């Protein structure tokens, strides 16, 4: 039973250790030499005070038709039919700004693309979070190419028209087979939502009965390219500090899409929406009912350590005028920000029923913990409103959980103590019936019944706590409100990031690769070692294997948790401290209880034993 008890204590940690050990050893995170940003505010004139859009010269050279792919080579040889621009517009590239309550969006007339999208209410260092990242080349998100994914994006100069303060329209004229048509990209924003709209219209009048372009990937009218990477800026995508997950909603169910660096992922066209989700922010594409092809890709780009792209391929159509409506969400990955699109409170009411808030929840196996995590999040918010410091709120939630689980912890300790009391009898039976397992099991059952002991009483309470442990781990590792939350100024300025007390960057320690000395991991190591000492039972102290497990596990975890968010370590350290306090209280209670039982036994002996008779003289 002793081994089962120890196994129950560490089983909640084994999965995490194995995962991070494999990730660190076999798939070490890549360093990011540089992540490009969009043009700064100095590079363009800001919008007028009323939020209107205006053209601003950026001083950039005119972009010409014939953009290059990620490797810098043209793709014209993959086309059998290529439309030709017939309205070449002279002049330099210009940038156009749209400001809303939530967005500061920047567009270029070179293709009518989005080159920067800053979230005004969320900071990334000293600047706002930018959802459009790029490498060595200029950012051109939402570019259009005639044909499939391999087709060449047109970054030539478009005609620009300002429709309103929050609407822009870009147009360009083409011809194919000698027949003219017009491409129109119309952008629309609303004041207080993280969603915006892009309407793509191909207008051929009566001259084009069918529009499609042959590429090696098939017949497609055009492809909308989103990428190369959504923000915010990151150092590494290691699943701890940040990540990019690919999600699709199919028949109301959210699925994770696996994407490899060497192979694109083609998604079934019958989806409600597709998303690229980071740790705290997400990009979600909500198309109209057209059966588009969706392709997730990690095609590399120079200057980016990782790329995450989405291509939306439009099938051919035979109408002379075709307008496709796309809505895009780019903002916080929180249920609070997304739920308005599930309750028809958005001005884009067509997304009602698509369950966009599901993109903010864990999926797969961990989805079963969502209700538990939601409850813990509610208490975290409650404590934060009482004491506006998320570090203090984490400590109070940890304290609350320990108080709730105290009866289980106490029951587990009593079961362990009871097991130790009958351990000699069990050992005697094991020696006596070592050659007859069936008889041994029967005698063990009889002993448990006689002693009134349940062999699961020591393990079950600990196993029940495992889901709570994982829910708290996930909450403090991913909760959006911890992003940028200060606990202790000057030491822990952001609970979503690792803290440090000394940095010697850009130099790194050999083998370990550390360039910062952190205090919390050492505090965790000390608390975990002390925790093992306090909770160690007498029989474990003499068992070398158990002793090694109790002391080696904290050392392994020290390296695994060295770069995790500081909020997670604050929770873990406090959990160890509170557990030690609990254990000391329980040990004191059990010692008093044992002393009282012994005292009662002595009193019973005195009552039962008759006094010695005096001898007659």
Secondary structure, DSSP 8 states (H G I E B T S, - for coil): -HHHHHHHHHHHHHHHHHHHHHHHHHS-----S--B----GGGS----TT---EEEE-------S----TTS---GGG-SS--EESS---S--EEEEEE-SSEEEEEETBTTEEEEEEEEEEEETTEEEESEEBSSS---BTEEESSSTTS-B--SB-EEEEEETTEEEEEEEEEETTEEEEEEEEEEE-TT-SEEEEEEEEE-TTS-S-B-EEETTEEESEEEEE-SEESS--S---SSS---EEEEEETTEEEE---BTTB-EEE-S--SEEEEE-SSEEEEEEE-SS--EEEEE----TT-S---EEEEEE--B--SEEEEEEEEEEEE--HHHHGGGTTT-SS-GGGTTS-GGGGGS--GGGGGGHHHHHHHHHHHHHHHHHSS-HHHHHHHHHHHHHHHHHHHHHHHHHHHHHHHHHHHHHHHHHHHTTT-HHHHHHHHHHHHHHHT--TTTTTHHHHHHHHHHHHHHHHHHH-GGGTT--SBTTTBS-TTS---SEE-TT---TTT---EE-SHHHHHHHHHHHHHHHH--HHHHT-HHHHHHHHHHHHHHHHHTTTS-HHHHHHHHHHHHHHHHHHHHHHHHHHHHHHHHHHHHHHHHHHHS--------
